Amino acid sequence: MRRKLIAGNWKMNMTPSQAKALIEEVKPLVAGKDNCDILFCVPFVDIFAAQEAAKGSNIKIGAENVHFAEKGAYTGEISASMLTECGVEYVIIGHSERRQYFGETDETVNLRTKAALAAGMKVILCLGEVKDQRLSGITDEVVAMQTKLDLKDVTEEQLKNVIIAYEPVWAIGTGLTATPEQADETCGVIRNTIKALYGEKAADEIIIQYGGSMNAQNAKELLAKENVDGGLIGGASLKAKDFSIIVDCAQ
Ligand code: PEP
């Protein structure tokens, strides 16, 4: 039985004081809901405020990106050791907005993934097809290729710290959601790719989330699917009540 992970991705939203207020609002709504892991990935500057607000609760705080170098002349970047020293365990890597607006490629996603794993972090690796690829019927090939490239040279042992977020790009922030069947099928393709790369046990154990306009209305059906082990949630993670309803759907 895989444990579901409900993770919010705040993107570039929330100042530290807003972060504190939102976590404090969510805390009582998810208290005692221990049948899934609950995480907010937040802007770097919000990490301490969010951690402080989440103290003593079942809410974990993660980051939204990490650089692949240990240190050096990379102005504006944050390394894995900086995050781990701040007590951050989870990091999102390869989000489609990073790929679309900041030149992220499968190669840099792979470098970041390996750096975070080497530092002992848990990686939420995002991948998914764009609209034209879905319409052309090549979704399966695209996600299989991304899985292979993004995990190149990641060991079976390290894979235990990898969560994959299947996020069809056409569904992110658009209000369009993959049907539960589409989400299940494509998460299944990713699981089969893991099986081919790492074997059956690894495929059975890996957490594969769905992300793309998941909300309080559609979460139940999506999370009920066999291959969907949780959600990566953007917009709805900024609303305490909506996020807590999604957590309820994962119980
Ligand atoms: C995301 O940011 O990963 C995401 C899925 O966003 P949204 O839920 O807003 O589509």
Residues whose N, C-alpha, C, O or C-beta is under 5 A from the ligand:
A	BS01	PEP	N9 A171 I172 G173 T174 G211 G212 S213 M214 L232 I233 G234 G235
